[in-house]
């Protein structure tokens, strides 16, 4: 186990009716006037936004609104939200929605006290200093943004989708009511579960050897998600399964699944190769849901790199799928290992497909001709080589992309 620093300052309020406690919890946490950030309609149609507003008003927490944050949130929207926040002299930010809304709220919160352009934090890796306090009412479990030190924003003008990191913008409060997820579309639920599993795997396949405590947390979370996801697709109002997914999404990305797996005690574990490859897809094609893109990318990356450390993949195969290499007289160890690893990767992708996720880039309407533009921005964003489990060149990335057709 490597040295690590684990920070999780978020207060979690998970349970039935938690949405209606938002105002009271925020008042107790000392929030003053807040910017209320939300998306493009679902929280309005479901009535969740009205419930949040009513709870804020009952608790005496004033607010101003900034609606319309889109999936794969765009920096121009963030700039406008920063202007609204400054004009109204807000003291905090409250996000009501999923990961995109929370990321938009985070970027707004650390953009308000900064004198330059908020895109500097993403494109130029400007260190993040001050940040308004943030709270989140989670309505779409997926990204884990309600407790993470991560924020991802797109810039359409540059076809780029970049991340920033920092404990300073971890939310102070997360309201998590599984009942509000009962009406989520099946595709959105499935994409969210896929994203959670990818968050876990990015850390698990970090280029560091076994860390038993952390590894058991990681594979246990994957198993819990694989059990709960089919249940909610069959019965959307299965409260226990929805609660499992909601809490697993938080633990998948608050860094507990990576403790002891990083080479730098204060850095997140893993090289995040699959996320890097997918971010280019949804940066160039914002209509691609992030989790759906990962359902295609991650198995392809696994098939390309597993030979770098077969034992790591064998551990995953055994602990998640109960698959172990079977050595016979006619099947030497190398072949048995390849069969076991390949079977586990196939099982993972089959699980994604069973949830209704895509299997190829062609499912998004892409062709091999679309690859070169992705590589140009990938090189600009990640440099060359990139990754942790196995260092990847742009030619490696091209081969991985092409294998997805």
HELIX and SHEET records of a PDB file:
HELIX    1   1 UNK A   18  UNK A   21  5                                   4    
HELIX    2   2 UNK A   22  UNK A   28  1                                   7    
HELIX    3   3 UNK A   42  UNK A   45  1                                   4    
HELIX    4   4 UNK A   48  UNK A   59  1                                  12    
HELIX    5   5 UNK A   75  UNK A   87  1                                  13    
HELIX    6   6 UNK A   99  UNK A  112  1                                  14    
HELIX    7   7 UNK A  120  UNK A  123  1                                   4    
HELIX    8   8 UNK A  156  UNK A  158  5                                   3    
HELIX    9   9 UNK A  167  UNK A  169  5                                   3    
HELIX   10  10 UNK A  178  UNK A  181  5                                   4    
HELIX   11  11 UNK A  186  UNK A  204  1                                  19    
HELIX   12  12 UNK A  212  UNK A  234  1                                  23    
HELIX   13  13 UNK A  239  UNK A  253  1                                  15    
HELIX   14  14 UNK A  256  UNK A  258  5                                   3    
HELIX   15  15 UNK A  273  UNK A  284  1                                  12    
HELIX   16  16 UNK A  290  UNK A  305  1                                  16    
HELIX   17  17 UNK A  306  UNK A  308  5                                   3    
HELIX   18  18 UNK A  310  UNK A  316  1                                   7    
HELIX   19  19 UNK A  317  UNK A  321  3                                   5    
HELIX   20  20 UNK A  333  UNK A  354  1                                  22    
HELIX   21  21 UNK A  361  UNK A  364  5                                   4    
HELIX   22  22 UNK A  368  UNK A  370  5                                   3    
HELIX   23  23 UNK A  371  UNK A  382  1                                  12    
HELIX   24  24 UNK A  394  UNK A  402  1                                   9    
SHEET    1   A 6 UNK A  11  UNK A  14  0                                        
SHEET    2   A 6 UNK A 173  UNK A 176  1                                        
SHEET    3   A 6 UNK A 133  UNK A 140  1                                        
SHEET    4   A 6 UNK A  92  UNK A  98  1                                        
SHEET    5   A 6 UNK A  34  UNK A  38  1                                        
SHEET    6   A 6 UNK A  63  UNK A  66  1                                        
SHEET    1   B 2 UNK A 150  UNK A 155  0                                        
SHEET    2   B 2 UNK A 160  UNK A 165 -1                                        
END                                                                             
